[in-house]
C-alpha cells in the first residue's frame, strides 16, 4: 500500500514531542502534513498532504539537525496482514508497485521499535535480513556489495504483521542501527552519567570541533560534578577540571592531579583564572535557569565553549526546548563571535536534552 510519509524513530514516551517537532519543522519549509503516533510506540509517522514532496522531505533535514528523532525514513509503502509463510515474497511483491527513487540502494536495514514489544522482533529481523538482502539483489534493488555511499533501504517492522518500507540518505541518516549509538560503560568511571557526555562528544561534535573543544592541557569547569561522571570524560582527554558540587567527587579523579574540587553553588561560581576553554553542566535545575546561566558564561567570555543538559518537564517538552534555546541564541547573536549550536535527545539521555555550543570565530577568547 502506498504510504508517502516520513517515519521517525524516537525514545518511547516521546512520540508527542517528536510529532510536534516534525509538524513544526516540516511546516516551516512548506512540507505540510499531519503526524500519527501511539503512546510508547517508539516511532511517529508524518503523513505528507502532497505525496510528490517525499523526495524533498527525505533530503530536508539530517537526523543530527533534529532534537527528538533518532532516525528519519522516507516511507514508500506499508504492508499489513503479512503472512508468516513468505514474508520475503510479500515485500518483493509490494516493491513491484513502487517507482524506484534510485536505480539501486547500497544497503538494507531491517529494524523494529526500541520498546519491550519491539525487542521481541529483534531476533526475527536479524534472521530475516539475510534472505531478504539476497532476494533484493536478485530483483535489482540492491548493489552486489554493500555501498554506504548510496541511499539505504529500510524495512521497519511495527509488528510481525505490519511493516513500513522506505529509505534514508547517507548524508542525512544516523549510521547506527535503530539510530542508537551504544557505548560501553567504562568500569573506572564514577557514574553512568559519564555516557551522556561521551555520547555528546562522539555524536554532536565533528572531529574538528572535538580537537578545538577538548584540547589536551585545556581547562574546563563542571557544574554539578558529583560524583564525577562528566569530569571523568574530560580528565580522560587530558583536561584540567574545576569540579563544582557540594557533594564529593570520586577519589580516583582527585588522585589524577587534574581535578580541583570546590564545594560551592554552581550558580554563583566563577572560574579560577577568569576563563576556561569548556563549561559543562548536568545540574538538576529548571531549563530556563540553566539556559540563562550558560548564556552568562558565554556572553561574559568566562567559557569559550559549552556542553550542558536541559532537564525537561512532563509536558510541553519540545516547546520548553525551543524557548530555552531561543533565549540563549538571542544573547549569542548579539555578540561578534559566531556559534554552532546543536540540541539532541541522545540515547543516553533520559528526561533531558543535550546542548553543545561551539564558538566558531577566528579570534578565540
C-alpha positions, 0 to 999 in steps of 0.5 A, a space after each residue: 500500500 502506498 504510504 508517502 510519509 516520513 517515519 521517525 524513530 524516537 525514545 518511547 514516551 516521546 512520540 508527542 514531542 517528536 510529532 510536534 517537532 516534525 509538524 513544526 519543522 516540516 511546516 516551516 519549509 512548506 512540507 505540510 502534513 499531519 503526524 500519527 503516533 501511539 503512546 510508547 510506540 517508539 516511532 511517529 509517522 508524518 503523513 505528507 498532504 502532497 505525496 510528490 514532496 517525499 523526495 524533498 522531505 527525505 533530503 530536508 533535514 539530517 537526523 543530527 539537525 533534529 532534537 527528538 528523532 533518532 532516525 528519519 525514513 522516507 516511507 514508500 509503502 506499508 504492508 499489513 496482514 503479512 503472512 508468516 509463510 513468505 514474508 520475503 515474497 510479500 515485500 518483493 511483491 509490494 516493491 513491484 508497485 513502487 517507482 524506484 527513487 534510485 536505480 539501486 540502494 547500497 544497503 538494507 536495514 531491517 529494524 523494529 521499535 526500541 520498546 519491550 514489544 519491539 525487542 521481541 522482533 529483534 531476533 526475527 529481523 536479524 534472521 530475516 535480513 539475510 534472505 531478504 538482502 539476497 532476494 533484493 539483489 536478485 530483483 535489482 534493488 540492491 548493489 552486489 556489495 554493500 555501498 554506504 555511499 548510496 541511499 539505504 533501504 529500510 524495512 521497519 517492522 511495527 509488528 510481525 504483521 505490519 511493516 513500513 518500507 522506505 529509505 534514508 540518505 547517507 548524508 542525512 541518516 544516523 549510521 547506527 542501527 535503530 539510530 542508537 549509538 551504544 557505548 560501553 560503560 567504562 568500569 573506572 568511571 564514577 557514574 553512568 552519567 559519564 555516557 551522556 557526555 561521551 555520547 555528546 562528544 562522539 555524536 554532536 561534535 565533528 572531529 574538528 570541533 572535538 580537537 578545538 573543544 577538548 584540547 589536551 592541557 585545556 581547562 574546563 569547569 563542571 557544574 554539578 560534578 558529583 560524583 564525577 561522571 562528566 569530569 571523568 570524560 574530560 580528565 580522560 582527554 587530558 583536561 584540567 577540571 574545576 569540579 563544582 558540587 557540594 557533594 564529593 567527587 570520586 577519589 580516583 579523579 582527585 588522585 589524577 592531579 587534574 581535578 580541583 574540587 570546590 564545594 560551592 553553588 554552581 550558580 554563583 561560581 566563577 572560574 579560577 583564572 577568569 576563563 576556561 576553554 569548556 563549561 559543562 553542566 548536568 545540574 538538576 535545575 529548571 531549563 530556563 535557569 540553566 539556559 540563562 546561566 550558560 548564556 552568562 558564561 558565554 556572553 561574559 567570555 568566562 567559557 569559550 565553549 559549552 556542553 550542558 543538559 536541559 532537564 525537561 518537564 512532563 509536558 510541553 517538552 519540545 516547546 520548553 526546548 525551543 524557548 530555552 534555546 531561543 533565549 540563549 541564541 538571542 544573547 549569542 547573536 548579539 555578540 561578534 563571535 559566531 556559534 554552532 549550536 546543536 540540541 539532541 535527545 541522545 540515547 543516553 539521555 533520559 528526561 533531558 536534552 543535550 546542548 553543545 555550543 561551539 564558538 566558531 570565530 577566528 579570534 578565540 577568547 
